[in-house]
């Protein structure tokens, strides 16, 4: 095998080959390029379209401590956003559960009262489960604690065990 053939074997052509080499999906590899600086080259300097990469550059990128630092920062940012969404969900869900408990309290139809109370109870269980994995700031914690306490009282009044 001559030097030109060896160099040709080291070049990966297209997203699919690059993704296969890294053992990832095409979209994941494209996200790595966009967010984490995966070393790919575009022909004729075009911003989109056909890409190539060398195995040696990819290998170096994968083992680079800089890449892992970037990934850790991205992961922390994602976890922070996820926690914030979870906190908002808990507050909204507690309001909805309180609404269902109030509806159940005012229902004259026993079946509607039972179903609506059960829906509020299911929401309560979800809130209590997710709360363990959510960091709340002081205002969120106070609001959620108030809602959960009111919800717990309503559910007990409706004959639900909490």
N, C-alpha and C positions, 0 to 999 in steps of 0.2 A: 504494500500500500504506500503510495507516495504522499508527500506533505500536503498537496492540494486535496486529496481524498480524505486525509485525516482531519483537516480543517473543516471540510464540508460535513463530516460526521458530527462535529462538535456544535454545529449550528442547528437550532430548532426553528422550524418555519411555521408560523401561525399560532394562534391562541390554543388550539387543540393539542398540538405537539408540546407546547410549553406546559399546559395544564397536566397532560399525561406524565411528563417528566417529573413534575413536582407532586404528582399524586393528588391533585385537586381538580375541582370543576373549573370550566372556562370562566364563569362569572366571578368565582372566587379569585382566580389569578388576575383578572382584569381589575378587581377591587384592590388587590395587593399592589398592582402597578399604580393605581390612582392614589391610594392612601398611604402606602408604605414604601414607595419608590422601587418596586421590582424592576430590575434593569432589562428593559426591552428596547428594541430599536425599530423605528419606522422608516420605511424606504422613502427616499426623496424628501425627508423631513416633514411628511404629512402628519397632521395631528391624529388622524383616525385611519382605520383600515389595516392593511397587511403589516404584521410585525414579525421580527425575528429576535432570537436571543441565543447567547452562547451558554453551553453547559457550565463552563468555568465561571462565568459571571453569576449565573443562577446559584451555583454551589456556594460561591463566596457570599452572596446575599443571604442565603439560608443560614449560614453559620456565623454571620456577622453579629456581634453583640449590639451594634447600632440598630439592627432590624428588630431585635428582641425588645430593646428599650422602646422603640416606636410602637411595637405591638402592645407592650404593657401600658403605655400611655393611652392608646386607643381603647384597650380593654377597660381601663379605669374610667375613661370618659363614658364608655357605653354603660358600664355598671352604674355610674352616677345618674345618667339619663334614665335608665331602667328603674332605679330606686325612686327617682322623682315621679315617674309615671305611676309606679306602684302606690306611692303615698297619695297622689291625686285620686287614683282609683279607690283606695280605701275610704277616703273622705266622701267621695261621690256615692260609693256603695252603701256607706253608713246612712247617708241621707235617704237613699232609695229604700233601704230596709226599714227606716223609721216611717216612711210614707206607707209602706205595705202594712206595718204593724198598726198604724192609725186607721187605715182602711179596714183591716180585720176587726179592730175594736168597734167600729161603727156598723159592721155588717149584720143585718138581721137574718140573712140566710146562713144556716149553720155550715153548709158545705163550702160556701164562699169564704166564710170566716176561717174555716180549717185550712183551706188551700192557701189563702193569703197569709195566714200566720205561719204556715210551713215555708212559704217563700221567704218571709222575713227571717225565719230561723236559719234557712240555708245560707242566706246572705250573712247572717251573724257568724255562722261557722266559718265561712270563707274569710271574713274579715279577721277573725281570731287566728286563723292559720297563716294568712299572708302577713299579718302584723309582726310575727316573729322574725321575718326576714326583711323587714323594712326599717330603714333609719328615718325617723321623723324629726323635724325641727320642733322647737318648743311650742309654737303656735299650732302646728299640725297635730302634735301629740295631745294638746289640751282639747282641741276641737274633736278629735277622734275619741278621746276618753269620755267627753261629755256625751257624744252621740251614742257610744257603746253602752254607757250607763243608762241612758234613757231607753235605748232599744232593749236592753236586758230587763228593765222594769216592765216595759210593755209586753214583752214575750212571756214573762212570768205571770202577768195579769191574764194573758190569753191561755194560760195552762201549758205553755211550752217549758220544758226543762232546759235550763242553761247553766 
